[in-house]
Amino acid sequence: MKTNRRITIGASLCGFVSGWEATTMFFLFPEIRDVLASGDATDAAWILTITGVISSSLLLQGGRLGEKYGYQNLYKWGILFFAFTNLLCALSPNLWFLIAFRGLTAVSLAIISPLAAAILVAKSTSDSENMALARVGIFVGVSGVAGPIVITLLIDSFSWRFGYFSQIPIALLAAFLSWKDAEVPGRNTQRKIDFLDSALAVFAVAFLVFSLSKADEWGWLSINFLGTLVLSLSLTYVFLQRSKVSNDPQIPLPLFKRRKYRFTSFLAFTIACIFFSHWLVLLLYLTDIWNFGLIKASVILTVMPGMVVLTSIPTGRMADKYGHFPVILTGITVYTLGFLQFWIFADEKESILCLLITVTCAGFGMGTIWQLLSVSASQNVQPDRIGSALAFVNSIQRVGSAFGIALAATLTFSESGQPTVALYQRGIAFIVIVALISMLLTFGLRDNKDRAVKPVN
């Protein structure tokens, strides 16, 4: 196997690794709660919360370190570290060790997520970038289809520990394929790492994501939530002021002068809001309103990642040929129509047809939009800035996912503890409204004539 092909396959496998990790954690949660947390859901929830907080806060640093030390050099160590941390998770003696090791897993995700995309973009030609990341979409889709089924079987046959063991082989394969030295454009050994700016960025994002993840528990108007949010915004303000006068800022601010990058960043937030919250809302609707069993509900919902597998390659080809705007607009339109018809027609009575239309449209939207946002963010960006450009968008996606899940949970929450169609319809309405906003934002991608951004010295 030629070196370049090995490198691109190794980077593409990051899609399977991250997709598997994100999908399976929700299925491991119930047994970990019962076995390690003695039924305490609040303590057990830290295994989910800590990964979002830490990975989102470190993404910018992961992208920047990749620019300094080389995307490929850092990625291969990051994916190996991911395998090692999952081994630690599987061997955890108690809940708090597991939470700590999950934090280390989050560190590895902050490294591999932006760098895998940076490798694929840097190694591709200008007319094949979308196809390069479309292959990642296939791996993400496959993991989304296989993950729930495999994890459920492993838990039933063995224990939750095998959920973490299951992630190690594919990570080791990615590390093996990535270990061969290769020339990947974009390394800048002159890139500086300002520790004060890094700390400001880390804590600003960490406090923001943490406040959003706890919003439903604390209350949106509580002192805890508002205080943490104000602290995050204050740190962000200081960080941006320092970036304006820095010769080598953490975030390449000239990128935001480009309309396409600005609108891609807005879309990254809104799309993440709905793509993550729709899993929660649909799963609860099926189990609480239509009384589906967990296995039946999860099998039907795998139609969404299944559609991602089917649409990723055609989407990449169409985007390479016609540009991002028409493809993403088509995807978000179909996605919106799918949830709009569910909002109009779904009620207490089970309707498989209505559900299949929704999950098929949702999967089409996911496969059409998600990976293209990364290419849109990195288009015409100098190679030694791709890591930062992608890391910022990845970080925005993490913030959007935390916000979407928190708000969806609040909208569907009942103080009486009794779920109702009206409450879950509010969650569906939230998805439709944000999807419509995303549709309007997509028109900001129409201009594909942005010039390359010069590196900041």
Secondary structure by P-SEA (a helix, b strand, c coil): ccaaaaaaaaaaaaaaaaaaaacccccaaaaaaaccccccccccaaaaaaaaaaaaaaaaaaaaaaaaacaaaaaaaaaaaaaaaaaaaaacccaaaaaaaaaaaaaaaaccaaaaaaaaaaacccccccccaaaaaaaaaaaaaaaaaaaaaaaaaccaaaaaaaacaaaaaaaaaaccccccccccccccccaaaaaaaaaaaaaaaaaaaaccccccccaaaaaaaaaaaaaaaaaaaaaaacccccccccccccaaaaaaaaaaaaaaacaaaaaaaaaaaaaccccccaaaaaaaaaaaaaaaaacaaaaaaaaaccccaaaaaaaaaaaaaaaaaaaccccccccaaaaaaaaaaaaaaaaacaaaaaaaaaccccccaaaaaaaaaaaaaaaaaaaaaaaaaaaaccccccccaaaaaaaaaaaaaaaaaaaaacccccccccccccccc
